[in-house]
Amino acid sequence: MNKIKTLSSSALALAPIVGAAAQEKPNVVVIVADDLATNELGCYGGRNVATPNIDRIAREGILFTHNFASCAMSVPIRASLYTGLYPARHGSFQNHKTSFGNIKSITTYLPETGYRVGRTGKRHTTPQRVYNFDEVPGFEVDCVFPSANYTTGGIRDFITASDRPYCLFVCSTNPHVPWTEGDRSSIDSATITLPPNFVDNSEGRRLYRNFLAEIGALDEQVGAVIKTLEETGQLDKTLLVFLGEQGPQFPFGKWTCYNYGQHSALVARYPAKIKAGTVTDAITQYEDITPTIIELAGGEEVKGIDGRSFLPVLFGKQTKHRDYAYGIHNNIPEGAAYPVRSIQDNRYKLIINLTPEAKYFEKHMMDVENREQIWASWIESAESDATALKIVNRFTTRPAIEFYDLQSDPWELHNLAADPAHAARIANMRAALTAWMTQQGDTGIEMDK
């Protein structure tokens, strides 16, 4: 694994090759959250917690309303982020599954254009020969037993270590469980607005308040990164990107193909090329990030990967990017097999549950002995509350086909799969999903073993 202390010597070795032109290339900083609920960010309409620093990036740059994670789990989606490949093709198609050893990532592609590629914070992706980052100290690596402490000294050292341009991934562990950080005292659990697909009870509100507080802590980290870029004179020379990763560890969020799990924040700031206050509904996915950065860096298009550069959308030259966003979920090792696939356009979403005869169970989120998870409180409410029971059953027992109009039903509360008015659209989208699975070598049920 590369270490930051080796940067100076490597920079000197490459300086004659790269030349002065490298200094004209923009730097790139990508801040990645961990299990964020995009709907809670102020720039996406959230009102429960203040997120002024993330909102600033959106206000001074561009906000994507239709960015989606192809897999709502950290290891698969981070592998997709770094490789430009969908999960079936990079190999991490189940959580904590090692990627194929013969693929390449941004740590191979970008250095070919003269860039240094670093990462601070959460790692997760393996093997190291594929994800060969310069590991930068300062941010917490462990998302399960995290410390609230972080520093930006390592970031400052990395971005000032050489005249060569850099791409740095700042990977926070917030707001991943356990929700232990942030200022809870500023949030009244009795008055927060819960998502429409939630069971409303006092224990759930307490835990949701803790989650919101950690979003506040995440925003403070984003502010610290911005401040470091400002103090070093590099903010306006840098493409600054914020990503929400997948949705939170709540029912219908992480570990699903529902919108709450796959819809992900994407805001970016680069005043030389991005018009402030821009909002786009172009469909993008995490697989598109690496090819976009490569094009920005002046590199050649990488043939054979799934992602496509959306730089023309980022810079206001195009308004569309993809026709569809695709999704995949395999449940092992987080519970019994429960494979799911999805496809959506700007309005409609089709979800195919490949083993609808089974009941869904995810061991981390749905262990009723874990009192720091909302599910236990939902089960208790369901014993006496018919509405709560309906929500619980809807999450555990799913039909083979789910179809939603996200324009009128963004929380996917009304399944339209049996509505004959949508039969043709469902057939067309299912055919496109099947074609994508075939192209990916995705064998469906067989992959979740």
GIWO-V370271 format. One record per pair of residues at least 6 apart in sequence whose C-alpha atoms are under 6 Angstrom apart, sorted by the first residue. I is the first residue (numbers start at 1). J is the second residue. D is the distance in Angstrom with one decimal. If there is no record, write none. Layout:
BEGIN
i,j,d
I,J,D
I,J,D
END
This chain:
BEGIN
i,j,d
2,134,4.5
3,134,5.3
3,135,5.5
4,134,5.8
4,136,5.9
18,114,5.7
22,164,5.9
26,237,5.5
26,238,5.3
27,165,5.3
27,166,5.1
27,167,6.0
27,238,4.4
28,167,4.5
28,238,5.3
28,239,4.7
29,167,5.7
29,168,4.8
29,169,5.9
29,240,5.0
30,169,4.8
30,241,4.7
30,242,5.9
31,169,5.9
31,170,4.6
31,171,5.9
31,242,4.8
32,171,4.8
32,243,4.9
33,172,5.3
33,244,4.9
33,245,5.8
34,173,5.3
34,174,5.2
34,175,5.7
34,176,5.4
34,245,5.9
35,175,5.9
35,176,5.4
35,246,5.3
35,247,4.9
35,248,4.3
36,244,5.4
36,247,5.2
36,248,5.2
37,247,5.1
37,248,5.5
38,264,5.9
38,265,5.4
39,46,5.5
40,46,4.0
42,51,5.9
43,55,5.1
48,192,5.8
51,219,5.5
53,219,5.9
53,223,5.2
57,269,5.6
58,267,5.3
59,277,4.9
60,276,4.3
60,277,5.8
61,268,5.5
61,269,4.2
61,274,5.8
61,275,5.9
61,276,4.2
61,277,5.6
62,267,5.5
62,268,5.4
62,277,6.0
62,278,4.5
62,279,5.6
63,267,4.5
63,279,4.8
64,266,5.4
64,280,5.1
65,281,5.1
66,281,5.4
66,283,4.9
67,264,5.5
67,283,5.8
67,284,4.7
67,285,5.5
68,262,5.2
68,263,4.7
68,264,5.3
68,285,4.9
69,262,4.8
69,285,5.9
69,286,5.9
70,326,5.7
70,327,4.3
71,77,5.6
71,327,5.8
71,328,5.3
71,329,6.0
72,246,4.8
72,254,5.2
72,255,5.3
72,261,5.5
72,262,5.7
73,255,5.9
75,95,5.5
75,96,5.6
75,124,6.0
75,125,5.9
76,87,5.9
76,92,5.1
76,93,5.8
80,86,5.7
80,287,5.2
81,286,5.0
81,287,5.3
82,105,5.3
82,106,5.4
83,105,4.2
84,287,4.0
84,290,5.7
84,305,5.8
84,306,5.8
84,307,4.8
85,287,5.7
85,305,5.5
85,306,5.0
87,93,4.6
88,442,5.9
90,99,5.5
90,100,5.9
91,99,4.5
91,100,5.1
92,98,5.5
92,99,4.8
94,330,5.6
98,126,5.3
104,130,5.7
107,132,5.7
107,133,6.0
113,299,5.8
115,165,5.1
115,166,5.0
116,166,4.6
117,133,5.9
117,166,5.9
117,167,4.9
117,168,5.8
118,133,5.1
118,134,4.4
118,135,5.8
118,168,4.7
119,135,5.2
119,136,5.6
119,168,5.5
119,169,4.6
119,170,5.9
120,135,6.0
120,136,4.7
120,137,5.9
120,139,5.7
120,170,5.1
121,139,4.3
121,140,4.9
121,141,4.6
121,171,4.7
121,172,5.8
122,141,4.2
122,171,5.2
136,154,5.7
137,154,5.1
138,150,5.4
138,151,4.7
138,152,5.8
138,154,5.4
139,150,4.9
143,173,5.0
174,218,5.6
175,214,5.2
175,215,5.7
179,210,5.6
179,211,5.4
181,214,5.1
182,213,4.6
182,214,4.8
182,216,5.9
182,217,4.7
183,213,5.4
184,213,5.3
189,205,5.4
189,206,5.8
189,209,5.5
199,388,5.5
204,374,5.4
229,235,4.7
239,269,5.8
239,270,4.8
240,268,5.5
240,269,5.1
241,267,5.8
241,268,4.3
242,266,5.7
242,267,5.4
243,265,5.3
243,266,4.9
244,264,5.1
244,265,4.6
245,264,5.9
246,261,5.4
246,262,5.6
246,264,6.0
247,253,5.0
247,254,5.0
247,260,5.7
247,261,4.0
248,254,5.3
252,258,5.9
253,260,4.7
253,261,3.8
254,261,4.7
273,315,5.5
274,315,5.1
282,320,4.7
282,321,5.5
283,321,5.8
283,322,5.2
287,307,4.5
288,307,4.1
288,308,5.0
288,309,5.6
291,308,5.7
291,309,4.8
292,309,4.0
292,310,5.7
292,311,5.5
312,318,5.3
313,319,5.7
324,344,5.4
324,345,4.7
325,343,5.7
325,344,5.4
326,342,5.6
326,343,4.5
327,341,5.5
327,342,4.6
328,340,5.9
328,341,4.6
329,339,5.6
329,340,5.0
330,339,4.6
330,448,5.2
331,337,5.2
331,338,5.2
334,362,5.5
334,363,5.7
335,361,5.8
335,362,4.8
335,363,5.5
337,448,5.6
339,354,5.7
339,445,5.9
340,352,5.7
340,353,4.7
340,354,5.8
341,351,5.9
341,352,5.3
342,350,5.5
342,351,4.4
343,349,5.9
343,350,5.4
347,405,6.0
347,406,5.3
347,407,5.5
348,404,5.7
348,405,4.8
348,406,5.7
349,403,5.6
349,404,5.2
350,402,5.8
350,403,4.6
351,401,5.9
351,402,5.0
352,400,5.8
352,401,4.9
353,400,4.8
356,398,5.8
356,399,5.6
356,400,5.2
359,396,5.3
359,397,5.3
360,396,4.7
366,375,5.5
368,376,4.5
382,388,4.7
382,389,4.2
402,415,5.6
402,417,5.5
403,415,5.4
403,416,5.2
403,417,4.9
404,412,5.8
404,415,5.7
404,416,5.9
END
